[in-house]
Amino acid sequence: MAASLVATEDHRFYSEPGIDPAAVGRVILGRFTKGPDQGGATLYQQLARMLYVGGQSGMLAEAEQILLGIKLDLNYSKARILRMYAAVAYFGHGYYGLAAASCGYFAEQPAGLSWGQAAMLAGLVQAPSADDPFSHFANARASEAHVLVRLIAMRQLTPAQATQAYWLPVHLARGVSADARSASCVAHSRSLPVVVGHIDAVPGTCGARKYDSGG
């Protein structure tokens, strides 16, 4: 799952110092020239926004994300940053954190995800509503394919492995409680502060009924 997130959200993650200097330069230039949003927020900056900055926007918020991104890089290992990011990211359908999303969408713990399932989840971070596999399965599959292509580009998968991963059924799962959530996913979402940095420690089981959606 870590490889899928890095491939789609921040392919320079393992070499950058918390920020992407070139992307920061483009953002600053865009602000002064009133050009289109250039994006380019690193995983560190995205994590800073989710944990500390919230819904704030504008130059001050962007500057704060940059400074916090550098600070996160100085204080935490790459592995810890990835665990923290995965624990707080929103994956759509009410699922905050990888553990809740993995359980809610696939009735699997994160360690049990296939490459295809992991790629589908990673793709949800950018468009959690539009690519919700329960509501927009075709969109979710297109996003999954995009992430798998990125994994090929980063040499995490060969073209043959990515093709095989894409054509394996993803086995979506419907939860048994409110709006297709399993009880364990609801519990995990409510205990969000506890799981930050400990994404692999998921208590309970994923009680849900699996069905095939033509993956």
JOKA-V481351 format. One record per residue. N is the residue number from 1. RES is the residue in one small letter. SS is DSSP state (@ for helix, = for strand, . for the rest). D_FIRST is the distance of its C-alpha to the first C-alpha in Angstrom with 2 decimals. Layout:
n = [N:N]
res = [RES:RES]
ss = [SS:SS]
d_first = [D_FIRST:D_FIRST]
This chain:
n = [1:2:3:4:5:6:7:8:9:10:11:12:13:14:15:16:17:18:19:20:21:22:23:24:25:26:27:28:29:30:31:32:33:34:35:36:37:38:39:40:41:42:43:44:45:46:47:48:49:50:51:52:53:54:55:56:57:58:59:60:61:62:63:64:65:66:67:68:69:70:71:72:73:74:75:76:77:78:79:80:81:82:83:84:85:86:87:88:89:90:91:92:93:94:95:96:97:98:99:100:101:102:103:104:105:106:107:108:109:110:111:112:113:114:115:116:117:118:119:120:121:122:123:124:125:126:127:128:129:130:131:132:133:134:135:136:137:138:139:140:141:142:143:144:145:146:147:148:149:150:151:152:153:154:155:156:157:158:159:160:161:162:163:164:165:166:167:168:169:170:171:172:173:174:175:176:177:178:179:180:181:182:183:184:185:186:187:188:189:190:191:192:193:194:195:196:197:198:199:200:201:202:203:204:205:206:207:208:209:210:211:212:213:214:215]
res = [m:a:a:s:l:v:a:t:e:d:h:r:f:y:s:e:p:g:i:d:p:a:a:v:g:r:v:i:l:g:r:f:t:k:g:p:d:q:g:g:a:t:l:y:q:q:l:a:r:m:l:y:v:g:g:q:s:g:m:l:a:e:a:e:q:i:l:l:g:i:k:l:d:l:n:y:s:k:a:r:i:l:r:m:y:a:a:v:a:y:f:g:h:g:y:y:g:l:a:a:a:s:c:g:y:f:a:e:q:p:a:g:l:s:w:g:q:a:a:m:l:a:g:l:v:q:a:p:s:a:d:d:p:f:s:h:f:a:n:a:r:a:s:e:a:h:v:l:v:r:l:i:a:m:r:q:l:t:p:a:q:a:t:q:a:y:w:l:p:v:h:l:a:r:g:v:s:a:d:a:r:s:a:s:c:v:a:h:s:r:s:l:p:v:v:v:g:h:i:d:a:v:p:g:t:c:g:a:r:k:y:d:s:g:g]
ss = [.:@:@:@:@:@:@:@:@:.:.:.:.:.:.:.:.:.:.:.:@:@:@:@:@:@:@:@:@:@:@:@:@:.:.:.:.:.:.:.:.:.:@:@:@:@:@:@:@:@:@:@:@:.:.:.:.:.:@:@:@:@:@:@:@:@:@:@:@:@:@:@:@:@:@:.:.:@:@:@:@:@:@:@:@:@:@:@:.:=:.:.:.:.:.:=:.:@:@:@:@:@:@:@:@:@:.:.:.:@:@:@:.:.:@:@:@:@:@:@:@:@:@:@:.:.:.:.:.:.:.:.:.:.:.:.:@:@:@:@:@:@:@:@:@:@:@:@:@:@:@:@:@:.:.:.:.:.:@:@:@:@:@:@:@:@:@:.:.:.:.:.:=:=:.:.:=:.:.:.:=:.:@:@:@:@:@:@:@:@:.:@:@:@:@:.:.:.:.:.:.:.:.:.:.:.:.:.:=:=:.:.:.:.:.]
d_first = [0.00:3.81:5.42:5.15:6.38:8.73:9.90:11.01:12.07:13.47:13.74:16.33:14.37:15.16:18.78:19.87:21.87:20.21:21.71:22.16:25.99:26.54:24.68:26.62:29.77:29.15:28.64:31.83:33.75:32.70:33.95:37.30:37.77:36.52:34.24:31.12:27.99:26.21:22.88:21.00:19.67:17.19:14.28:17.05:19.47:17.29:16.66:20.42:21.27:19.38:20.82:24.21:25.39:24.66:26.24:28.58:29.06:31.41:32.08:32.27:28.89:27.33:29.24:28.04:24.35:25.12:26.94:24.39:21.61:23.80:24.57:20.97:20.47:23.67:22.91:19.30:17.20:14.19:12.04:13.92:13.57:9.78:10.31:13.20:11.72:9.04:12.11:14.45:13.01:14.74:13.12:16.60:18.92:19.53:16.09:15.40:12.29:8.98:11.05:13.79:12.01:10.28:13.76:15.70:14.44:13.69:15.46:12.66:11.28:7.50:8.24:9.95:7.75:8.80:7.63:9.84:8.79:5.15:7.35:9.91:8.38:7.51:11.06:12.53:12.50:15.34:17.33:16.58:20.06:20.74:17.58:17.68:17.24:20.00:22.41:21.49:19.79:20.97:19.52:16.08:16.40:17.62:14.74:12.33:14.70:14.72:11.03:11.57:14.72:13.18:11.01:14.46:16.13:14.05:14.78:11.37:12.73:16.40:17.95:18.79:15.34:14.03:17.18:16.79:13.28:14.86:17.91:16.57:17.23:14.43:16.73:16.77:18.42:21.22:21.78:25.30:26.07:26.70:25.24:22.89:21.15:21.15:23.04:20.20:18.10:21.30:21.86:18.46:18.91:22.35:21.32:18.96:20.76:20.48:16.72:16.23:14.99:14.62:11.47:11.53:15.14:15.38:19.00:20.45:19.47:18.24:21.59:21.36:22.81:20.74:22.05:21.45:21.28:22.01:18.52]
